[in-house]
Amino acid sequence: MIHGIIVGKPQGEAFYEEYKSVITQVVTTEEHLNHLPILYNVNFGHAMPIGIIPYGVSAKLNCENKTITLLESATIE
């Protein structure tokens, strides 16, 4: 089950509005997921500054405050 979508920042923010429009159309119009939170323009992966979002770790998205909070450790101690 999908609880939210995180969309990375395009390099130089090229075509940002176009990407956002297409993603919104697919999620809301085609998939009817009108209440699915989408956090756009996030600096992770190859975007500058580089940030890391670990796979398999529970996280909380707050689209209003534009934050991602990891709810568990991303490393084994």
PDB file with SEQRES, HELIX, SHEET and CRYST1 records, atoms N, CA, C and O in Angstrom:
SEQRES   1 A   77  MET ILE HIS GLY ILE ILE VAL GLY LYS PRO GLN GLY GLU          
SEQRES   2 A   77  ALA PHE TYR GLU GLU TYR LYS SER VAL ILE THR GLN VAL          
SEQRES   3 A   77  VAL THR THR GLU GLU HIS LEU ASN HIS LEU PRO ILE LEU          
SEQRES   4 A   77  TYR ASN VAL ASN PHE GLY HIS ALA MET PRO ILE GLY ILE          
SEQRES   5 A   77  ILE PRO TYR GLY VAL SER ALA LYS LEU ASN CYS GLU ASN          
SEQRES   6 A   77  LYS THR ILE THR LEU LEU GLU SER ALA THR ILE GLU              
HELIX    1 AA1 GLN A   11  GLU A   13  5                                   3    
HELIX    2 AA2 TYR A   16  THR A   24  1                                   9    
HELIX    3 AA3 GLN A   25  GLU A   30  3                                   6    
SHEET    1 AA1 2 ILE A   5  GLY A   8  0                                        
SHEET    2 AA1 2 ILE A  38  VAL A  42  1                                        
SHEET    1 AA2 2 ALA A  59  ASN A  62  0                                        
SHEET    2 AA2 2 THR A  67  LEU A  70 -1                                        
CRYST1    1.000    1.000    1.000  90.00  90.00  90.00 P 1           1          
ATOM      1  N   MET A   1       0.844  -1.171   0.000  1.00  0.00           N  
ATOM      2  CA  MET A   1       0.000   0.000   0.000  1.00  0.00           C  
ATOM      3  C   MET A   1       0.896   1.244   0.000  1.00  0.00           C  
ATOM      4  O   MET A   1       1.878   1.303   0.740  1.00  0.00           O  
ATOM      5  N   ILE A   2       0.570   2.196  -0.798  1.00  0.00           N  
ATOM      6  CA  ILE A   2       1.311   3.448  -0.881  1.00  0.00           C  
ATOM      7  C   ILE A   2       0.665   4.470   0.049  1.00  0.00           C  
ATOM      8  O   ILE A   2      -0.549   4.670   0.014  1.00  0.00           O  
ATOM      9  N   HIS A   3       1.485   5.115   0.883  1.00  0.00           N  
ATOM     10  CA  HIS A   3       0.982   6.132   1.805  1.00  0.00           C  
ATOM     11  C   HIS A   3       1.403   7.534   1.410  1.00  0.00           C  
ATOM     12  O   HIS A   3       0.929   8.507   1.996  1.00  0.00           O  
ATOM     13  N   GLY A   4       2.284   7.657   0.427  1.00  0.00           N  
ATOM     14  CA  GLY A   4       2.755   8.960  -0.024  1.00  0.00           C  
ATOM     15  C   GLY A   4       3.817   8.786  -1.083  1.00  0.00           C  
ATOM     16  O   GLY A   4       4.355   7.693  -1.263  1.00  0.00           O  
ATOM     17  N   ILE A   5       4.117   9.863  -1.781  1.00  0.00           N  
ATOM     18  CA  ILE A   5       5.114   9.849  -2.843  1.00  0.00           C  
ATOM     19  C   ILE A   5       6.101  10.989  -2.602  1.00  0.00           C  
ATOM     20  O   ILE A   5       5.705  12.114  -2.296  1.00  0.00           O  
ATOM     21  N   ILE A   6       7.393  10.680  -2.745  1.00  0.00           N  
ATOM     22  CA  ILE A   6       8.439  11.695  -2.669  1.00  0.00           C  
ATOM     23  C   ILE A   6       9.015  11.826  -4.069  1.00  0.00           C  
ATOM     24  O   ILE A   6       9.459  10.839  -4.654  1.00  0.00           O  
ATOM     25  N   VAL A   7       9.009  13.039  -4.608  1.00  0.00           N  
ATOM     26  CA  VAL A   7       9.507  13.295  -5.955  1.00  0.00           C  
ATOM     27  C   VAL A   7      10.775  14.143  -5.850  1.00  0.00           C  
ATOM     28  O   VAL A   7      10.774  15.208  -5.233  1.00  0.00           O  
ATOM     29  N   GLY A   8      11.850  13.657  -6.459  1.00  0.00           N  
ATOM     30  CA  GLY A   8      13.123  14.365  -6.420  1.00  0.00           C  
ATOM     31  C   GLY A   8      13.106  15.637  -7.238  1.00  0.00           C  
ATOM     32  O   GLY A   8      12.247  15.849  -8.094  1.00  0.00           O  
ATOM     33  N   LYS A   9      14.086  16.476  -6.944  1.00  0.00           N  
ATOM     34  CA  LYS A   9      14.242  17.755  -7.635  1.00  0.00           C  
ATOM     35  C   LYS A   9      14.936  17.520  -8.971  1.00  0.00           C  
ATOM     36  O   LYS A   9      16.010  16.920  -9.003  1.00  0.00           O  
ATOM     37  N   PRO A  10      14.350  17.979 -10.075  1.00  0.00           N  
ATOM     38  CA  PRO A  10      15.044  17.843 -11.367  1.00  0.00           C  
ATOM     39  C   PRO A  10      16.265  18.770 -11.401  1.00  0.00           C  
ATOM     40  O   PRO A  10      16.263  19.855 -10.819  1.00  0.00           O  
ATOM     41  N   GLN A  11      17.297  18.309 -12.096  1.00  0.00           N  
ATOM     42  CA  GLN A  11      18.527  19.100 -12.166  1.00  0.00           C  
ATOM     43  C   GLN A  11      18.239  20.493 -12.713  1.00  0.00           C  
ATOM     44  O   GLN A  11      17.638  20.646 -13.776  1.00  0.00           O  
ATOM     45  N   GLY A  12      18.674  21.498 -11.976  1.00  0.00           N  
ATOM     46  CA  GLY A  12      18.445  22.885 -12.370  1.00  0.00           C  
ATOM     47  C   GLY A  12      16.976  23.257 -12.389  1.00  0.00           C  
ATOM     48  O   GLY A  12      16.598  24.284 -12.953  1.00  0.00           O  
ATOM     49  N   GLU A  13      16.140  22.421 -11.771  1.00  0.00           N  
ATOM     50  CA  GLU A  13      14.688  22.582 -11.738  1.00  0.00           C  
ATOM     51  C   GLU A  13      14.085  22.681 -13.139  1.00  0.00           C  
ATOM     52  O   GLU A  13      13.012  23.253 -13.330  1.00  0.00           O  
ATOM     53  N   ALA A  14      14.803  22.106 -14.123  1.00  0.00           N  
ATOM     54  CA  ALA A  14      14.299  22.093 -15.503  1.00  0.00           C  
ATOM     55  C   ALA A  14      13.033  21.252 -15.583  1.00  0.00           C  
ATOM     56  O   ALA A  14      13.005  20.123 -15.094  1.00  0.00           O  
ATOM     57  N   PHE A  15      12.012  21.779 -16.179  1.00  0.00           N  
ATOM     58  CA  PHE A  15      10.733  21.106 -16.404  1.00  0.00           C  
ATOM     59  C   PHE A  15      10.007  20.732 -15.110  1.00  0.00           C  
ATOM     60  O   PHE A  15       9.173  19.826 -15.116  1.00  0.00           O  
ATOM     61  N   TYR A  16      10.312  21.416 -13.999  1.00  0.00           N  
ATOM     62  CA  TYR A  16       9.676  21.103 -12.720  1.00  0.00           C  
ATOM     63  C   TYR A  16       8.155  21.150 -12.814  1.00  0.00           C  
ATOM     64  O   TYR A  16       7.483  20.208 -12.396  1.00  0.00           O  
ATOM     65  N   GLU A  17       7.613  22.218 -13.349  1.00  0.00           N  
ATOM     66  CA  GLU A  17       6.148  22.355 -13.439  1.00  0.00           C  
ATOM     67  C   GLU A  17       5.540  21.276 -14.327  1.00  0.00           C  
ATOM     68  O   GLU A  17       4.458  20.767 -14.036  1.00  0.00           O  
ATOM     69  N   GLU A  18       6.230  20.928 -15.406  1.00  0.00           N  
ATOM     70  CA  GLU A  18       5.730  19.896 -16.310  1.00  0.00           C  
ATOM     71  C   GLU A  18       5.692  18.530 -15.609  1.00  0.00           C  
ATOM     72  O   GLU A  18       4.707  17.799 -15.713  1.00  0.00           O  
ATOM     73  N   TYR A  19       6.789  18.190 -14.885  1.00  0.00           N  
ATOM     74  CA  TYR A  19       6.815  16.924 -14.134  1.00  0.00           C  
ATOM     75  C   TYR A  19       5.700  16.895 -13.098  1.00  0.00           C  
ATOM     76  O   TYR A  19       4.985  15.901 -12.970  1.00  0.00           O  
ATOM     77  N   LYS A  20       5.559  17.989 -12.363  1.00  0.00           N  
ATOM     78  CA  LYS A  20       4.542  18.061 -11.315  1.00  0.00           C  
ATOM     79  C   LYS A  20       3.142  17.883 -11.902  1.00  0.00           C  
ATOM     80  O   LYS A  20       2.314  17.172 -11.332  1.00  0.00           O  
ATOM     81  N   SER A  21       2.881  18.514 -13.019  1.00  0.00           N  
ATOM     82  CA  SER A  21       1.581  18.414 -13.673  1.00  0.00           C  
ATOM     83  C   SER A  21       1.271  16.979 -14.099  1.00  0.00           C  
ATOM     84  O   SER A  21       0.164  16.489 -13.878  1.00  0.00           O  
ATOM     85  N   VAL A  22       2.238  16.312 -14.704  1.00  0.00           N  
ATOM     86  CA  VAL A  22       2.013  14.940 -15.175  1.00  0.00           C  
ATOM     87  C   VAL A  22       1.830  13.989 -14.003  1.00  0.00           C  
ATOM     88  O   VAL A  22       0.937  13.142 -14.028  1.00  0.00           O  
ATOM     89  N   ILE A  23       2.667  14.118 -12.974  1.00  0.00           N  
ATOM     90  CA  ILE A  23       2.543  13.238 -11.797  1.00  0.00           C  
ATOM     91  C   ILE A  23       1.194  13.442 -11.128  1.00  0.00           C  
ATOM     92  O   ILE A  23       0.529  12.470 -10.769  1.00  0.00           O  
ATOM     93  N   THR A  24       0.782  14.688 -10.955  1.00  0.00           N  
ATOM     94  CA  THR A  24      -0.515  14.983 -10.344  1.00  0.00           C  
ATOM     95  C   THR A  24      -1.651  14.402 -11.174  1.00  0.00           C  
ATOM     96  O   THR A  24      -2.596  13.842 -10.619  1.00  0.00           O  
ATOM     97  N   GLN A  25      -1.572  14.526 -12.488  1.00  0.00           N  
ATOM     98  CA  GLN A  25      -2.610  13.980 -13.358  1.00  0.00           C  
ATOM     99  C   GLN A  25      -2.715  12.466 -13.219  1.00  0.00           C  
ATOM    100  O   GLN A  25      -3.817  11.929 -13.102  1.00  0.00           O  
ATOM    101  N   VAL A  26      -1.589  11.783 -13.230  1.00  0.00           N  
ATOM    102  CA  VAL A  26      -1.603  10.315 -13.122  1.00  0.00           C  
ATOM    103  C   VAL A  26      -2.152   9.884 -11.771  1.00  0.00           C  
ATOM    104  O   VAL A  26      -3.004   8.998 -11.707  1.00  0.00           O  
ATOM    105  N   VAL A  27      -1.680  10.493 -10.699  1.00  0.00           N  
ATOM    106  CA  VAL A  27      -2.087  10.083  -9.349  1.00  0.00           C  
ATOM    107  C   VAL A  27      -3.563  10.385  -9.093  1.00  0.00           C  
ATOM    108  O   VAL A  27      -4.283   9.536  -8.568  1.00  0.00           O  
ATOM    109  N   THR A  28      -4.022  11.579  -9.457  1.00  0.00           N  
ATOM    110  CA  THR A  28      -5.395  11.958  -9.127  1.00  0.00           C  
ATOM    111  C   THR A  28      -6.412  11.543 -10.176  1.00  0.00           C  
ATOM    112  O   THR A  28      -7.453  10.983  -9.831  1.00  0.00           O  
ATOM    113  N   THR A  29      -6.139  11.802 -11.437  1.00  0.00           N  
ATOM    114  CA  THR A  29      -7.125  11.547 -12.488  1.00  0.00           C  
ATOM    115  C   THR A  29      -7.166  10.083 -12.913  1.00  0.00           C  
ATOM    116  O   THR A  29      -8.237   9.486 -13.022  1.00  0.00           O  
ATOM    117  N   GLU A  30      -5.993   9.515 -13.150  1.00  0.00           N  
ATOM    118  CA  GLU A  30      -5.959   8.147 -13.660  1.00  0.00           C  
ATOM    119  C   GLU A  30      -6.058   7.093 -12.560  1.00  0.00           C  
ATOM    120  O   GLU A  30      -6.700   6.060 -12.750  1.00  0.00           O  
ATOM    121  N   GLU A  31      -5.431   7.343 -11.418  1.00  0.00           N  
ATOM    122  CA  GLU A  31      -5.433   6.360 -10.327  1.00  0.00           C  
ATOM    123  C   GLU A  31      -6.438   6.690  -9.224  1.00  0.00           C  
ATOM    124  O   GLU A  31      -6.654   5.879  -8.324  1.00  0.00           O  
ATOM    125  N   HIS A  32      -7.052   7.869  -9.284  1.00  0.00           N  
ATOM    126  CA  HIS A  32      -8.079   8.308  -8.326  1.00  0.00           C  
ATOM    127  C   HIS A  32      -7.579   8.292  -6.879  1.00  0.00           C  
ATOM    128  O   HIS A  32      -8.327   7.952  -5.962  1.00  0.00           O  
ATOM    129  N   LEU A  33      -6.312   8.661  -6.683  1.00  0.00           N  
ATOM    130  CA  LEU A  33      -5.721   8.726  -5.348  1.00  0.00           C  
ATOM    131  C   LEU A  33      -5.637  10.193  -4.911  1.00  0.00           C  
ATOM    132  O   LEU A  33      -4.554  10.724  -4.665  1.00  0.00           O  
ATOM    133  N   ASN A  34      -6.800  10.827  -4.823  1.00  0.00           N  
ATOM    134  CA  ASN A  34      -6.891  12.266  -4.573  1.00  0.00           C  
ATOM    135  C   ASN A  34      -6.320  12.698  -3.232  1.00  0.00           C  
ATOM    136  O   ASN A  34      -5.917  13.852  -3.088  1.00  0.00           O  
ATOM    137  N   HIS A  35      -6.273  11.817  -2.256  1.00  0.00           N  
ATOM    138  CA  HIS A  35      -5.807  12.192  -0.928  1.00  0.00           C  
ATOM    139  C   HIS A  35      -4.384  11.708  -0.643  1.00  0.00           C  
ATOM    140  O   HIS A  35      -3.913  11.809   0.490  1.00  0.00           O  
ATOM    141  N   LEU A  36      -3.703  11.186  -1.654  1.00  0.00           N  
ATOM    142  CA  LEU A  36      -2.333  10.707  -1.476  1.00  0.00           C  
ATOM    143  C   LEU A  36      -1.387  11.898  -1.395  1.00  0.00           C  
ATOM    144  O   LEU A  36      -1.335  12.704  -2.325  1.00  0.00           O  
ATOM    145  N   PRO A  37      -0.638  12.026  -0.300  1.00  0.00           N  
ATOM    146  CA  PRO A  37       0.284  13.162  -0.202  1.00  0.00           C  
ATOM    147  C   PRO A  37       1.470  12.989  -1.156  1.00  0.00           C  
ATOM    148  O   PRO A  37       2.023  11.897  -1.291  1.00  0.00           O  
ATOM    149  N   ILE A  38       1.843  14.084  -1.809  1.00  0.00           N  
ATOM    150  CA  ILE A  38       2.987  14.094  -2.717  1.00  0.00           C  
ATOM    151  C   ILE A  38       3.888  15.252  -2.298  1.00  0.00           C  
ATOM    152  O   ILE A  38       3.454  16.404  -2.269  1.00  0.00           O  
ATOM    153  N   LEU A  39       5.135  14.945  -1.975  1.00  0.00           N  
ATOM    154  CA  LEU A  39       6.107  15.955  -1.602  1.00  0.00           C  
ATOM    155  C   LEU A  39       7.058  16.120  -2.783  1.00  0.00           C  
ATOM    156  O   LEU A  39       7.843  15.222  -3.088  1.00  0.00           O  
ATOM    157  N   TYR A  40       6.983  17.280  -3.448  1.00  0.00           N  
ATOM    158  CA  TYR A  40       7.738  17.542  -4.672  1.00  0.00           C  
ATOM    159  C   TYR A  40       9.040  18.285  -4.383  1.00  0.00           C  
ATOM    160  O   TYR A  40       9.202  18.919  -3.340  1.00  0.00           O  
ATOM    161  N   ASN A  41       9.965  18.184  -5.344  1.00  0.00           N  
ATOM    162  CA  ASN A  41      11.171  19.016  -5.382  1.00  0.00           C  
ATOM    163  C   ASN A  41      12.106  18.752  -4.200  1.00  0.00           C  
ATOM    164  O   ASN A  41      12.694  19.684  -3.652  1.00  0.00           O  
ATOM    165  N   VAL A  42      12.242  17.488  -3.810  1.00  0.00           N  
ATOM    166  CA  VAL A  42      13.052  17.103  -2.654  1.00  0.00           C  
ATOM    167  C   VAL A  42      14.504  16.875  -3.091  1.00  0.00           C  
ATOM    168  O   VAL A  42      14.758  16.224  -4.104  1.00  0.00           O  
ATOM    169  N   ASN A  43      15.444  17.414  -2.323  1.00  0.00           N  
ATOM    170  CA  ASN A  43      16.872  17.228  -2.608  1.00  0.00           C  
ATOM    171  C   ASN A  43      17.338  15.876  -2.086  1.00  0.00           C  
ATOM    172  O   ASN A  43      17.721  15.754  -0.922  1.00  0.00           O  
ATOM    173  N   PHE A  44      17.306  14.872  -2.935  1.00  0.00           N  
ATOM    174  CA  PHE A  44      17.900  13.579  -2.591  1.00  0.00           C  
ATOM    175  C   PHE A  44      18.391  12.943  -3.876  1.00  0.00           C  
ATOM    176  O   PHE A  44      18.018  13.361  -4.972  1.00  0.00           O  
ATOM    177  N   GLY A  45      19.223  11.939  -3.734  1.00  0.00           N  
ATOM    178  CA  GLY A  45      19.800  11.311  -4.919  1.00  0.00           C  
ATOM    179  C   GLY A  45      20.873  12.196  -5.511  1.00  0.00           C  
ATOM    180  O   GLY A  45      21.847  12.521  -4.832  1.00  0.00           O  
ATOM    181  N   HIS A  46      20.717  12.592  -6.755  1.00  0.00           N  
ATOM    182  CA  HIS A  46      21.730  13.387  -7.445  1.00  0.00           C  
ATOM    183  C   HIS A  46      21.466  14.890  -7.386  1.00  0.00           C  
ATOM    184  O   HIS A  46      22.248  15.669  -7.932  1.00  0.00           O  
ATOM    185  N   ALA A  47      20.392  15.309  -6.742  1.00  0.00           N  
ATOM    186  CA  ALA A  47      20.090  16.740  -6.635  1.00  0.00           C  
ATOM    187  C   ALA A  47      21.087  17.411  -5.685  1.00  0.00           C  
ATOM    188  O   ALA A  47      21.636  16.764  -4.793  1.00  0.00           O  
ATOM    189  N   MET A  48      21.309  18.687  -5.881  1.00  0.00           N  
ATOM    190  CA  MET A  48      22.233  19.420  -5.016  1.00  0.00           C  
ATOM    191  C   MET A  48      21.443  20.313  -4.081  1.00  0.00           C  
ATOM    192  O   MET A  48      20.530  20.982  -4.565  1.00  0.00           O  
ATOM    193  N   PRO A  49      21.706  20.385  -2.797  1.00  0.00           N  
ATOM    194  CA  PRO A  49      22.707  19.563  -2.128  1.00  0.00           C  
ATOM    195  C   PRO A  49      22.235  18.119  -2.033  1.00  0.00           C  
ATOM    196  O   PRO A  49      21.034  17.853  -1.977  1.00  0.00           O  
ATOM    197  N   ILE A  50      23.174  17.197  -2.015  1.00  0.00           N  
ATOM    198  CA  ILE A  50      22.855  15.771  -2.036  1.00  0.00           C  
ATOM    199  C   ILE A  50      22.357  15.333  -0.663  1.00  0.00           C  
ATOM    200  O   ILE A  50      22.986  15.617   0.357  1.00  0.00           O  
ATOM    201  N   GLY A  51      21.227  14.643  -0.649  1.00  0.00           N  
ATOM    202  CA  GLY A  51      20.680  14.057   0.563  1.00  0.00           C  
ATOM    203  C   GLY A  51      20.405  12.589   0.326  1.00  0.00           C  
ATOM    204  O   GLY A  51      20.317  12.146  -0.819  1.00  0.00           O  
ATOM    205  N   ILE A  52      20.271  11.837   1.391  1.00  0.00           N  
ATOM    206  CA  ILE A  52      20.030  10.402   1.280  1.00  0.00           C  
ATOM    207  C   ILE A  52      18.725  10.069   1.987  1.00  0.00           C  
ATOM    208  O   ILE A  52      18.494  10.497   3.118  1.00  0.00           O  
ATOM    209  N   ILE A  53      17.881   9.310   1.321  1.00  0.00           N  
ATOM    210  CA  ILE A  53      16.679   8.755   1.938  1.00  0.00           C  
ATOM    211  C   ILE A  53      16.848   7.240   1.867  1.00  0.00           C  
ATOM    212  O   ILE A  53      16.785   6.669   0.779  1.00  0.00           O  
ATOM    213  N   PRO A  54      17.062   6.580   3.004  1.00  0.00           N  
ATOM    214  CA  PRO A  54      17.326   5.133   2.986  1.00  0.00           C  
ATOM    215  C   PRO A  54      16.078   4.326   2.631  1.00  0.00           C  
ATOM    216  O   PRO A  54      14.968   4.664   3.040  1.00  0.00           O  
ATOM    217  N   TYR A  55      16.278   3.263   1.872  1.00  0.00           N  
ATOM    218  CA  TYR A  55      15.184   2.353   1.532  1.00  0.00           C  
ATOM    219  C   TYR A  55      14.793   1.520   2.746  1.00  0.00           C  
ATOM    220  O   TYR A  55      15.651   1.149   3.548  1.00  0.00           O  
ATOM    221  N   GLY A  56      13.507   1.225   2.885  1.00  0.00           N  
ATOM    222  CA  GLY A  56      13.027   0.313   3.913  1.00  0.00           C  
ATOM    223  C   GLY A  56      12.873   0.901   5.301  1.00  0.00           C  
ATOM    224  O   GLY A  56      12.548   0.174   6.240  1.00  0.00           O  
ATOM    225  N   VAL A  57      13.094   2.188   5.457  1.00  0.00           N  
ATOM    226  CA  VAL A  57      12.977   2.834   6.764  1.00  0.00           C  
ATOM    227  C   VAL A  57      11.649   3.584   6.809  1.00  0.00           C  
ATOM    228  O   VAL A  57      11.304   4.305   5.873  1.00  0.00           O  
ATOM    229  N   SER A  58      10.913   3.413   7.892  1.00  0.00           N  
ATOM    230  CA  SER A  58       9.651   4.141   8.045  1.00  0.00           C  
ATOM    231  C   SER A  58       9.922   5.630   8.169  1.00  0.00           C  
ATOM    232  O   SER A  58      10.857   6.053   8.848  1.00  0.00           O  
ATOM    233  N   ALA A  59       9.090   6.413   7.502  1.00  0.00           N  
ATOM    234  CA  ALA A  59       9.258   7.861   7.517  1.00  0.00           C  
ATOM    235  C   ALA A  59       7.891   8.528   7.554  1.00  0.00           C  
ATOM    236  O   ALA A  59       6.881   7.931   7.181  1.00  0.00           O  
ATOM    237  N   LYS A  60       7.878   9.764   8.005  1.00  0.00           N  
ATOM    238  CA  LYS A  60       6.652  10.555   8.045  1.00  0.00           C  
ATOM    239  C   LYS A  60       6.832  11.760   7.134  1.00  0.00           C  
ATOM    240  O   LYS A  60       7.802  12.506   7.266  1.00  0.00           O  
ATOM    241  N   LEU A  61       5.897  11.947   6.211  1.00  0.00           N  
ATOM    242  CA  LEU A  61       5.912  13.104   5.316  1.00  0.00           C  
ATOM    243  C   LEU A  61       4.959  14.158   5.860  1.00  0.00           C  
ATOM    244  O   LEU A  61       3.828  13.853   6.239  1.00  0.00           O  
ATOM    245  N   ASN A  62       5.424  15.387   5.891  1.00  0.00           N  
ATOM    246  CA  ASN A  62       4.558  16.506   6.246  1.00  0.00           C  
ATOM    247  C   ASN A  62       4.621  17.478   5.073  1.00  0.00           C  
ATOM    248  O   ASN A  62       5.540  18.290   4.972  1.00  0.00           O  
ATOM    249  N   CYS A  63       3.629  17.382   4.191  1.00  0.00           N  
ATOM    250  CA  CYS A  63       3.632  18.201   2.981  1.00  0.00           C  
ATOM    251  C   CYS A  63       3.412  19.680   3.279  1.00  0.00           C  
ATOM    252  O   CYS A  63       3.926  20.535   2.557  1.00  0.00           O  
ATOM    253  N   GLU A  64       2.666  19.992   4.318  1.00  0.00           N  
ATOM    254  CA  GLU A  64       2.437  21.400   4.663  1.00  0.00           C  
ATOM    255  C   GLU A  64       3.724  22.078   5.108  1.00  0.00           C  
ATOM    256  O   GLU A  64       4.015  23.203   4.701  1.00  0.00           O  
ATOM    257  N   ASN A  65       4.500  21.383   5.953  1.00  0.00           N  
ATOM    258  CA  ASN A  65       5.762  21.951   6.442  1.00  0.00           C  
ATOM    259  C   ASN A  65       6.954  21.564   5.574  1.00  0.00           C  
ATOM    260  O   ASN A  65       8.079  22.003   5.815  1.00  0.00           O  
ATOM    261  N   LYS A  66       6.694  20.736   4.561  1.00  0.00           N  
ATOM    262  CA  LYS A  66       7.733  20.285   3.636  1.00  0.00           C  
ATOM    263  C   LYS A  66       8.882  19.610   4.368  1.00  0.00           C  
ATOM    264  O   LYS A  66      10.047  19.967   4.194  1.00  0.00           O  
ATOM    265  N   THR A  67       8.522  18.603   5.212  1.00  0.00           N  
ATOM    266  CA  THR A  67       9.535  17.877   5.956  1.00  0.00           C  
ATOM    267  C   THR A  67       9.380  16.372   5.773  1.00  0.00           C  
ATOM    268  O   THR A  67       8.290  15.860   5.518  1.00  0.00           O  
ATOM    269  N   ILE A  68      10.506  15.686   5.913  1.00  0.00           N  
ATOM    270  CA  ILE A  68      10.551  14.225   5.947  1.00  0.00           C  
ATOM    271  C   ILE A  68      11.232  13.861   7.252  1.00  0.00           C  
ATOM    272  O   ILE A  68      12.352  14.304   7.507  1.00  0.00           O  
ATOM    273  N   THR A  69      10.571  13.057   8.090  1.00  0.00           N  
ATOM    274  CA  THR A  69      11.139  12.632   9.358  1.00  0.00           C  
ATOM    275  C   THR A  69      11.319  11.123   9.337  1.00  0.00           C  
ATOM    276  O   THR A  69      10.349  10.382   9.175  1.00  0.00           O  
ATOM    277  N   LEU A  70      12.567  10.661   9.501  1.00  0.00           N  
ATOM    278  CA  LEU A  70      12.818   9.228   9.594  1.00  0.00           C  
ATOM    279  C   LEU A  70      12.351   8.761  10.962  1.00  0.00           C  
ATOM    280  O   LEU A  70      12.703   9.361  11.977  1.00  0.00           O  
ATOM    281  N   LEU A  71      11.560   7.694  10.997  1.00  0.00           N  
ATOM    282  CA  LEU A  71      10.970   7.216  12.246  1.00  0.00           C  
ATOM    283  C   LEU A  71      11.773   6.093  12.896  1.00  0.00           C  
ATOM    284  O   LEU A  71      11.429   5.620  13.979  1.00  0.00           O  
ATOM    285  N   GLU A  72      12.836   5.676  12.231  1.00  0.00           N  
ATOM    286  CA  GLU A  72      13.703   4.636  12.779  1.00  0.00           C  
ATOM    287  C   GLU A  72      15.120   4.847  12.239  1.00  0.00           C  
ATOM    288  O   GLU A  72      15.332   5.590  11.281  1.00  0.00           O  
ATOM    289  N   SER A  73      16.064   4.189  12.864  1.00  0.00           N  
ATOM    290  CA  SER A  73      17.455   4.323  12.454  1.00  0.00           C  
ATOM    291  C   SER A  73      17.682   3.704  11.081  1.00  0.00           C  
ATOM    292  O   SER A  73      17.096   2.676  10.741  1.00  0.00           O  
ATOM    293  N   ALA A  74      18.530   4.340  10.309  1.00  0.00           N  
ATOM    294  CA  ALA A  74      18.853   3.823   8.973  1.00  0.00           C  
ATOM    295  C   ALA A  74      20.080   2.917   9.005  1.00  0.00           C  
ATOM    296  O   ALA A  74      20.463   2.363   7.974  1.00  0.00           O  
ATOM    297  N   THR A  75      20.696   2.762  10.164  1.00  0.00           N  
ATOM    298  CA  THR A  75      21.887   1.926  10.297  1.00  0.00           C  
ATOM    299  C   THR A  75      21.707   0.915  11.399  1.00  0.00           C  
ATOM    300  O   THR A  75      20.873   1.079  12.289  1.00  0.00           O  
ATOM    301  N   ILE A  76      22.504  -0.135  11.327  1.00  0.00           N  
ATOM    302  CA  ILE A  76      22.525  -1.152  12.382  1.00  0.00           C  
ATOM    303  C   ILE A  76      23.653  -0.794  13.332  1.00  0.00           C  
ATOM    304  O   ILE A  76      24.787  -0.559  12.913  1.00  0.00           O  
ATOM    305  N   GLU A  77      23.327  -0.756  14.612  1.00  0.00           N  
ATOM    306  CA  GLU A  77      24.346  -0.369  15.598  1.00  0.00           C  
ATOM    307  C   GLU A  77      25.141  -1.566  16.041  1.00  0.00           C  
ATOM    308  O   GLU A  77      26.044  -1.436  16.868  1.00  0.00           O  
TER     309      GLU A  77                                                      
END                                                                             
